[in-house]
Amino acid sequence: MVPALPPAEFLATLPERTLLDVRSPGEYAQGHIPGALNFPLFSDAERAAVGTLYKQVGKEAAVLKGLEFVGPKLADFVRQAAKLAPNRRLAVHCWRGGQRSGSMAMLLRAAGFEVCTLAGGYKSYRQLVLDSFHEIAFPFRVLGGRTGSGKSKVLRVLRQMGAPVLDLEALAHHKGSSFGAIGEKPQPTVEQFENTLHHALQTFEPGQPVWVENESRSIGRVYIPEGVWKHMKSGVLINIEIPLEARLQNLLADYADCDKSILRDAFERIGKRLGGQSLKEALEALDADDIRTAAAIALRYYDKTYQHCLDNNATPVIHTLPFDTGDPLIIARACADFL
């Protein structure tokens, strides 16, 4: 008998097991448990064919078609699993914890693997993920500051100092502005961002304050879940202020080597809010390779936006820490000492 474990127990076994997601590649790409390997029972086309038969003809016809697809692959499944899990300990799941994971688990168990499955499948895992965002057991320390303040660098230093840090922009593969996708990997789906965020949140100890950057609800095309967003707004906000020149230098370090056409696209996306004259000046500066002037124009726009958000911030406790330097080490130490 292959044990079917509820989501929390299933996840707790994963450090000792290789996790196989037997859903189709398309399902896996939409969202999967972090660390899972795609081990599809059916290809996307095969899954579609089986599903169509089930709806139009019936279960028996669908099962027979599935067996036609899977039969020639059985020996290869066992060989692949042996390579992926030398210790022969596996965790297997599909969408609802039904026939696909059950069939694969029975095959691998018969081949000598120790196997468990996920009760309720990926669907039950997703419910666990969404519920967890309303049950966060530690306070947030939110690091804010105008564009170019080097907040991500400060968070990295805080992490090096041993402080717990949740880096939402790293999880989202986006820096959060019109320029935020530059130099980043493609963004995950909203679903995968939530899965990865849940995984990150589980690494923190209950009651231990966690540093996080002050973000808009949207980070590129993904969104901070409502429960996490509300919890961020209930934390202490540390608003750092560094000199304009230091902020300009941070932007130049991030974007000076970028393709000018990519920078033009980013400016044009905020063109209406920037204003026709400012957009024209920014594009002319880019054409003249004057990245500094273009960056200064961007800062004028983002400074107004940030100040409006700060003035209307619902966070109950906001502390502003001014600095005469942009050195992330000095800023990180001061923030840690302040709290």
C-alpha positions as CSV (number, residue, x, y, z in Angstrom):
1,M,0.0,0.0,0.0
2,V,1.4,3.4,-1.0
3,P,0.8,6.0,1.8
4,A,-1.0,9.1,0.8
5,L,0.1,12.0,3.0
6,P,-1.7,15.3,3.7
7,P,0.1,18.3,2.3
8,A,2.0,19.4,5.5
9,E,3.3,15.9,6.1
10,F,4.1,15.4,2.5
11,L,6.2,18.5,2.4
12,A,8.0,17.5,5.6
13,T,9.3,14.3,4.0
14,L,10.8,16.1,1.0
15,P,14.3,16.8,2.4
16,E,14.8,13.0,2.3
17,R,13.0,12.2,-0.9
18,T,13.2,13.1,-4.6
19,L,9.9,14.8,-5.6
20,L,8.3,13.8,-8.9
21,D,5.5,15.8,-10.4
22,V,3.8,13.4,-12.9
23,R,1.5,16.1,-14.4
24,S,2.0,17.2,-18.0
25,P,4.7,19.7,-18.9
26,G,2.1,22.4,-19.4
27,E,0.6,21.9,-15.9
28,Y,4.1,21.9,-14.4
29,A,5.0,25.2,-16.1
30,Q,1.9,26.9,-14.8
31,G,3.0,26.2,-11.2
32,H,4.7,23.4,-9.2
33,I,6.1,22.7,-5.8
34,P,9.6,24.2,-5.5
35,G,12.2,21.5,-6.0
36,A,9.8,19.2,-7.9
37,L,11.1,17.5,-11.0
38,N,8.7,17.1,-13.9
39,F,8.2,13.4,-14.5
40,P,5.1,13.4,-16.8
41,L,3.0,10.4,-17.2
42,F,1.5,12.0,-20.4
43,S,2.7,14.7,-22.7
44,D,0.5,17.7,-23.1
45,A,-1.0,16.3,-26.3
46,E,-1.5,12.9,-24.8
47,R,-3.3,14.4,-21.8
48,A,-5.5,16.4,-24.0
49,A,-6.4,13.3,-26.0
50,V,-7.3,11.3,-22.9
51,G,-9.3,14.2,-21.5
52,T,-11.3,14.6,-24.7
53,L,-12.1,10.8,-24.8
54,Y,-13.2,10.9,-21.2
55,K,-15.7,13.7,-21.9
56,Q,-16.9,12.6,-25.3
57,V,-16.9,8.8,-24.9
58,G,-16.4,7.8,-21.3
59,K,-14.0,6.6,-18.6
60,E,-13.3,3.2,-20.0
61,A,-12.2,4.6,-23.4
62,A,-10.0,7.2,-21.7
63,V,-8.3,4.6,-19.5
64,L,-7.6,2.4,-22.5
65,K,-6.1,5.3,-24.5
66,G,-4.0,6.2,-21.4
67,L,-2.7,2.7,-21.2
68,E,-1.7,2.8,-24.9
69,F,0.3,5.9,-24.3
70,V,1.9,4.8,-21.0
71,G,2.6,1.1,-21.7
72,P,5.8,1.6,-23.9
73,K,7.2,4.0,-21.3
74,L,7.1,1.9,-18.2
75,A,10.6,0.5,-18.2
76,D,12.0,4.0,-19.0
77,F,10.1,5.4,-16.1
78,V,11.9,3.0,-13.7
79,R,15.3,3.7,-15.3
80,Q,14.8,7.5,-15.0
81,A,13.6,7.3,-11.4
82,A,16.7,5.2,-10.5
83,K,19.0,8.0,-11.9
84,L,17.0,10.8,-10.2
85,A,16.7,9.0,-6.8
86,P,19.8,6.9,-6.0
87,N,18.5,6.4,-2.4
88,R,15.3,5.0,-4.0
89,R,13.1,7.3,-1.8
90,L,10.4,9.1,-3.8
91,A,7.5,11.4,-3.3
92,V,5.0,11.5,-6.2
93,H,2.0,13.7,-7.0
94,C,-0.4,14.7,-9.7
95,W,-3.3,17.2,-9.9
96,R,-5.9,15.6,-7.6
97,G,-3.9,12.7,-6.1
98,G,-5.8,10.3,-8.3
99,Q,-5.0,7.9,-11.1
100,R,-1.8,9.4,-12.5
101,S,0.1,9.6,-9.2
102,G,-1.4,6.3,-8.0
103,S,-0.4,4.5,-11.1
104,M,3.1,5.9,-11.1
105,A,3.6,5.2,-7.4
106,M,2.4,1.5,-7.8
107,L,4.9,1.0,-10.7
108,L,7.8,2.5,-8.8
109,R,6.9,0.7,-5.6
110,A,6.8,-2.6,-7.5
111,A,10.3,-1.7,-8.8
112,G,11.7,-1.5,-5.3
113,F,11.3,2.2,-4.5
114,E,10.0,3.6,-1.3
115,V,7.2,5.9,-2.4
116,C,4.6,8.2,-0.9
117,T,1.9,10.3,-2.6
118,L,0.2,13.6,-1.9
119,A,-3.4,13.2,-0.7
120,G,-5.5,15.5,-2.8
121,G,-2.6,16.2,-5.1
122,Y,-1.3,19.5,-6.2
123,K,-4.8,21.0,-5.7
124,S,-4.6,20.3,-2.0
125,Y,-1.0,21.8,-1.9
126,R,-2.3,25.0,-3.5
127,Q,-5.0,25.3,-0.8
128,L,-2.3,25.0,1.8
129,V,-0.2,27.7,0.1
130,L,-3.1,30.1,-0.1
131,D,-4.2,29.5,3.5
132,S,-0.7,30.0,4.8
133,F,-0.6,33.7,3.6
134,H,-3.2,34.5,6.3
135,E,-1.3,32.7,9.1
136,I,2.1,34.4,9.1
137,A,3.6,33.9,12.6
138,F,6.3,36.6,12.6
139,P,6.5,40.4,12.3
140,F,7.9,42.2,9.2
141,R,10.5,44.9,9.4
142,V,9.8,46.8,6.1
143,L,12.7,48.7,4.5
144,G,11.6,51.6,2.4
145,G,13.3,54.4,0.5
146,R,13.2,56.4,-2.7
147,T,14.2,54.7,-6.0
148,G,17.9,54.3,-6.2
149,S,18.4,54.0,-2.4
150,G,20.0,50.6,-2.8
151,K,17.4,48.8,-0.6
152,S,18.2,45.4,-2.2
153,K,21.9,45.9,-1.4
154,V,21.0,46.8,2.2
155,L,18.9,43.7,2.5
156,R,21.7,41.6,1.2
157,V,24.0,43.0,3.9
158,L,21.4,42.4,6.6
159,R,21.2,38.8,5.5
160,Q,25.0,38.5,5.6
161,M,24.8,39.9,9.2
162,G,22.5,37.0,10.0
163,A,19.1,38.7,9.9
164,P,16.2,36.9,8.3
165,V,15.4,38.5,4.9
166,L,12.5,37.9,2.5
167,D,13.7,39.2,-0.9
168,L,10.4,39.6,-2.9
169,E,12.1,41.1,-5.9
170,A,14.4,38.1,-6.2
171,L,11.5,35.8,-6.0
172,A,9.6,37.8,-8.6
173,H,12.6,38.3,-10.9
174,H,11.7,42.0,-11.1
175,K,12.8,45.2,-9.4
176,G,9.3,46.7,-9.3
177,S,9.4,49.7,-11.6
178,S,9.0,50.2,-15.4
179,F,12.7,49.4,-15.5
180,G,12.4,46.4,-13.2
181,A,12.6,43.6,-15.7
182,I,16.0,44.8,-17.1
183,G,18.7,42.3,-16.4
184,E,16.3,39.8,-14.8
185,K,15.2,36.3,-15.7
186,P,11.7,35.9,-17.1
187,Q,9.1,36.3,-14.4
188,P,7.3,33.3,-13.0
189,T,3.6,32.9,-13.3
190,V,1.5,34.4,-10.4
191,E,0.9,30.8,-9.2
192,Q,4.5,29.9,-9.2
193,F,5.5,33.1,-7.4
194,E,3.0,32.2,-4.7
195,N,4.4,28.7,-4.4
196,T,8.0,30.0,-4.1
197,L,6.9,32.7,-1.6
198,H,5.2,30.1,0.5
199,H,8.4,28.0,0.4
200,A,10.5,31.0,1.5
201,L,8.1,31.9,4.3
202,Q,8.5,28.4,5.8
203,T,12.2,28.9,6.4
204,F,11.6,31.6,9.1
205,E,11.2,31.0,12.8
206,P,7.8,31.9,14.4
207,G,8.1,35.2,16.3
208,Q,11.4,36.2,14.7
209,P,11.3,39.6,12.8
210,V,11.9,39.3,9.1
211,W,13.2,42.1,6.9
212,V,11.4,42.8,3.6
213,E,11.6,45.6,1.1
214,N,8.7,48.0,0.8
215,E,6.9,47.1,-2.4
216,S,3.8,48.0,-4.4
217,R,1.2,45.3,-4.4
218,S,2.3,44.3,-7.9
219,I,5.9,43.5,-8.8
220,G,6.0,43.4,-12.5
221,R,3.2,41.0,-13.6
222,V,3.0,39.1,-10.2
223,Y,1.2,40.2,-7.1
224,I,1.9,40.0,-3.4
225,P,-0.9,37.8,-1.9
226,E,-3.4,39.8,0.1
227,G,-2.6,38.1,3.4
228,V,1.2,38.9,3.0
229,W,0.5,42.4,1.8
230,K,-1.7,43.2,4.9
231,H,0.9,41.7,7.2
232,M,3.6,43.9,5.6
233,K,1.4,46.9,6.2
234,S,1.1,46.0,9.9
235,G,4.9,45.9,10.4
236,V,7.4,48.7,11.2
237,L,8.5,50.7,8.2
238,I,12.1,52.0,8.2
239,N,12.3,54.7,5.5
240,I,15.9,55.4,4.6
241,E,17.0,58.7,3.0
242,I,20.4,58.9,1.1
243,P,21.9,61.7,-1.0
244,L,20.6,62.2,-4.5
245,E,24.1,61.7,-5.9
246,A,24.4,58.3,-4.2
247,R,21.0,57.3,-5.7
248,L,22.1,58.4,-9.2
249,Q,25.3,56.3,-8.9
250,N,23.2,53.3,-7.9
251,L,21.0,53.7,-11.0
252,L,24.1,54.2,-13.2
253,A,25.6,51.0,-11.8
254,D,22.4,49.1,-12.6
255,Y,21.5,50.5,-16.0
256,A,24.5,52.2,-17.7
257,D,25.4,49.2,-19.7
258,C,21.9,48.3,-20.8
259,D,20.8,48.4,-24.4
260,K,19.4,51.9,-25.1
261,S,16.4,50.5,-26.9
262,I,15.4,48.7,-23.7
263,L,15.7,51.9,-21.7
264,R,13.7,53.8,-24.3
265,D,10.9,51.2,-24.0
266,A,10.9,51.6,-20.2
267,F,10.6,55.4,-20.4
268,E,7.9,55.2,-23.0
269,R,5.8,52.9,-20.7
270,I,5.7,55.7,-18.2
271,G,5.5,58.5,-20.8
272,K,2.0,59.7,-20.0
273,R,2.7,59.9,-16.3
274,L,6.2,61.4,-16.9
275,G,4.8,64.1,-19.1
276,G,5.5,64.9,-22.8
277,Q,8.4,67.3,-22.2
278,S,10.2,65.1,-19.6
279,L,9.8,62.1,-21.8
280,K,11.3,64.0,-24.8
281,E,14.2,65.1,-22.6
282,A,14.9,61.6,-21.3
283,L,14.8,60.1,-24.8
284,E,17.1,62.8,-26.2
285,A,19.5,62.1,-23.3
286,L,19.6,58.4,-24.1
287,D,20.3,59.2,-27.8
288,A,23.2,61.3,-26.6
289,D,24.4,58.5,-24.3
290,D,23.8,60.8,-21.4
291,I,22.4,58.1,-19.0
292,R,23.0,60.3,-16.0
293,T,20.5,62.9,-17.2
294,A,18.0,60.3,-18.2
295,A,18.3,58.7,-14.7
296,A,17.8,62.1,-13.0
297,I,14.6,62.6,-15.0
298,A,13.4,59.1,-13.9
299,L,14.2,59.9,-10.3
300,R,12.1,63.1,-10.4
301,Y,9.1,61.0,-11.5
302,Y,9.6,58.2,-9.0
303,D,10.3,60.6,-6.1
304,K,6.9,62.2,-6.5
305,T,5.3,58.7,-6.7
306,Y,7.1,57.5,-3.6
307,Q,6.3,60.5,-1.6
308,H,2.6,60.2,-2.4
309,C,2.7,56.6,-1.4
310,L,4.5,57.4,1.8
311,D,2.0,60.2,2.7
312,N,-0.8,57.7,2.3
313,N,0.8,54.7,3.8
314,A,-1.4,52.8,6.2
315,T,1.6,51.4,8.1
316,P,1.1,52.4,11.8
317,V,4.8,52.9,12.6
318,I,7.1,54.7,10.2
319,H,10.6,55.8,11.1
320,T,12.8,57.9,8.8
321,L,16.6,57.4,9.0
322,P,18.6,60.0,7.1
323,F,22.2,59.2,5.9
324,D,24.9,61.2,4.3
325,T,26.2,58.1,2.4
326,G,24.8,55.4,0.2
327,D,27.1,52.7,1.7
328,P,24.8,49.7,2.3
329,L,27.0,48.3,5.1
330,I,26.6,51.6,7.1
331,I,22.9,51.7,6.4
332,A,22.3,48.1,7.3
333,R,24.1,48.4,10.6
334,A,22.2,51.5,11.5
335,C,18.9,49.9,10.6
336,A,19.6,46.9,12.7
337,D,20.9,49.0,15.6
338,F,17.8,51.2,15.5
339,L,15.4,48.4,16.0
